[in-house]
Amino acid sequence: MKHLDWAEKPTLRTVTCKHTNAEKFLVSNVLTEGKQYEVKNETDEFVFVIDNTGKIGGYYKDYFE
């Protein structure tokens, strides 16, 4: 299971959160607008970053620049 060791993998790049206005999900408690996050994995639709809780979370790309 590759997702178990994503936290120890090197960072691919950093992204900046541009908004936390989610239509369906509450993300304002785990993402901060204007803060930079380390990208650990990426798909066509999602970015997996280390969020404010210190764990890896998957979020839609439209939250980031």
C-alpha positions, 0 to 999 in steps of 0.5 A, spaced: 500 500 500 503 505 497 499 511 500 502 509 507 509 511 506 507 518 502 509 522 508 516 520 508 516 521 500 520 527 498 515 533 496 513 534 489 512 541 489 508 546 494 502 549 492 498 555 495 491 555 498 487 560 494 480 559 498 476 554 502 469 556 500 467 549 499 460 547 496 459 540 499 465 539 504 468 543 510 475 544 509 476 551 512 478 547 519 484 543 515 486 548 510 488 555 511 487 560 505 494 563 503 498 558 506 503 553 502 502 546 503 507 540 500 504 536 495 506 528 496 502 525 490 497 528 485 492 525 480 488 529 475 482 531 479 486 531 486 492 534 490 494 530 496 498 535 501 500 535 508 494 539 511 493 543 518 492 536 522 499 534 520 496 528 516 495 527 508 489 529 505 486 529 498 483 535 496 480 538 489 485 542 485 481 548 485 482 550 492 490 551 490 494 555 485 
